[in-house]
């Protein structure tokens, strides 16, 4: 299990602002893609060990500070030719 992931809050806030200029909603996968410069799919990795899942938990725990709100969980999305699940976030602004 991952003890913690490190998130640069200033960078994440900046990337969320960029997304807000383009749309009102974004999937966790899209936020990761913007924050990291790409999205890496974790194949056969349990959620407890997945950096992507931990990032989603970070978003959920910091909704208020990030001015976002989870509006749907476990949505099937296609990214990089594979299907995964992702939360959908309202990007308040």
C-alpha positions in Angstrom: 0.0 0.0 0.0 1.2 3.5 -0.8 1.8 5.6 2.3 1.4 8.9 0.5 1.8 10.5 -2.8 3.2 14.0 -3.2 1.2 16.5 -5.0 2.4 20.0 -5.9 -0.8 21.9 -4.8 0.2 25.1 -6.7 0.8 23.2 -9.9 -2.4 21.2 -9.5 -4.4 24.5 -8.9 -2.8 26.0 -12.0 -3.7 22.9 -14.2 -7.3 23.0 -12.9 -7.5 26.6 -13.8 -6.3 25.7 -17.4 -9.0 23.1 -17.6 -11.7 25.5 -16.3 -10.9 27.7 -19.3 -11.8 24.9 -21.6 -14.7 23.1 -19.8 -16.9 22.8 -16.8 -16.3 19.1 -16.0 -13.3 16.8 -16.2 -12.6 13.2 -15.4 -9.8 12.2 -13.0 -7.9 10.8 -15.9 -8.0 14.1 -17.7 -6.8 16.0 -14.6 -4.0 13.5 -14.2 -3.1 13.9 -17.9 -3.0 17.7 -17.5 -1.1 17.5 -14.2 1.5 14.9 -15.2 1.7 15.6 -19.0 0.2 12.2 -19.7 -1.8 9.4 -18.3 -0.3 6.0 -17.4 -2.7 3.1 -17.0 -2.0 0.8 -14.1 -2.7 -2.7 -15.4 -3.4 -5.4 -12.8 -2.5 -3.0 -10.0 -5.0 -3.0 -7.0 -6.5 0.4 -6.2 -4.7 0.4 -2.9 -1.3 0.4 -4.8 -2.4 2.6 -7.7 -0.9 6.1 -7.9 -3.9 7.1 -10.1 -6.4 5.9 -7.4 -4.4 7.8 -4.7 -4.5 10.9 -6.8 -8.3 10.6 -7.0 -8.5 10.2 -3.3 -6.4 13.4 -3.0 -8.9 15.2 -5.2 -11.8 14.0 -3.1 -10.1 15.0 0.2 -9.3 18.5 -1.1 -12.5 19.3 -3.0 -13.1 22.5 -1.1 -9.6 23.9 -1.5 -9.4 22.9 -5.2 -12.9 24.3 -5.9 -14.1 21.1 -7.5 -16.9 18.6 -6.7 -17.2 14.9 -7.5 -20.4 14.6 -9.5 -20.1 10.9 -10.6 -17.9 8.0 -9.4 -16.7 4.9 -11.2 -17.5 6.1 -14.7 -16.1 4.0 -17.5 -13.7 6.0 -19.7 -11.4 5.1 -22.5 -7.9 6.4 -22.4 -4.8 5.3 -24.3 -6.7 2.5 -25.9 -7.9 0.9 -22.7 -10.9 1.2 -20.4 -10.7 2.3 -16.8 -12.9 3.9 -14.2 -12.8 7.5 -13.3 -14.7 10.1 -11.3 -16.2 13.0 -13.0 -15.6 16.4 -11.4 -17.4 19.7 -11.6 -14.8 22.4 -12.1 -16.2 25.4 -10.3 -14.9 28.8 -11.2 
